């Protein structure tokens, strides 16, 4: 399980949306629009699902251990 992430348009940094999911579930979901309060710049950012990605730390760690880029 991971966290759905988007990029803060003001800083370019990744921010969590508060939506927990996995990559397969997110890939199969309908296209949607969301809003997230940015913990970095304290502004509400609007985003589309196409701009988001799932950050799964366990998967990233597993790939790092095998030499595959995350």
C-alpha positions in Angstrom: 0.0 0.0 0.0 1.3 3.5 -0.8 0.3 7.1 -0.8 -1.1 9.0 -3.8 1.3 11.9 -4.5 1.2 15.1 -6.6 3.7 17.8 -7.3 3.4 21.2 -5.6 3.3 23.6 -8.6 5.0 26.4 -6.5 8.0 24.3 -5.2 8.1 21.3 -7.5 8.2 19.0 -4.5 6.2 15.8 -4.1 3.3 16.1 -1.6 0.9 13.5 -0.2 -2.8 13.7 -1.1 -3.9 11.7 1.9 -5.3 8.9 -0.4 -3.8 5.5 0.4 -3.8 3.1 -2.5 -1.6 0.7 -4.5 -0.4 1.1 -8.0 -2.7 -1.5 -9.6 -5.8 -0.1 -7.9 -4.9 3.5 -8.9 -4.2 2.4 -12.5 -7.7 0.9 -12.7 -9.5 3.8 -11.2 -11.6 6.3 -13.1 -10.0 9.6 -14.0 -10.8 12.1 -11.3 -10.1 15.6 -10.1 -8.8 16.3 -6.6 -7.7 19.1 -4.2 -5.0 18.8 -1.7 -3.8 21.2 1.0 0.0 21.5 0.5 2.0 21.1 3.7 4.9 23.0 2.1 3.3 26.2 0.8 0.0 26.1 2.7 -2.1 26.5 -0.5 -4.9 24.2 -1.8 -3.7 22.6 -5.1 -6.1 21.3 -7.7 -4.9 18.2 -9.7 -6.1 15.5 -12.1 -5.4 11.8 -11.6 -3.1 11.9 -14.6 -0.7 14.1 -12.7 -0.6 11.9 -9.6 1.5 8.8 -8.8 1.6 6.2 -6.1 4.6 6.2 -3.8 5.1 2.8 -2.3 8.2 2.9 0.0 8.3 -0.9 0.4 8.4 -1.4 -3.4 11.1 1.3 -3.7 13.2 -0.4 -1.0 12.8 -3.8 -2.7 13.9 -2.5 -6.1 16.9 -0.7 -4.5 18.0 -4.0 -3.0 17.9 -5.7 -6.5 19.8 -3.0 -8.3 16.7 -2.0 -10.3 16.0 1.7 -10.4 12.9 2.9 -8.4 
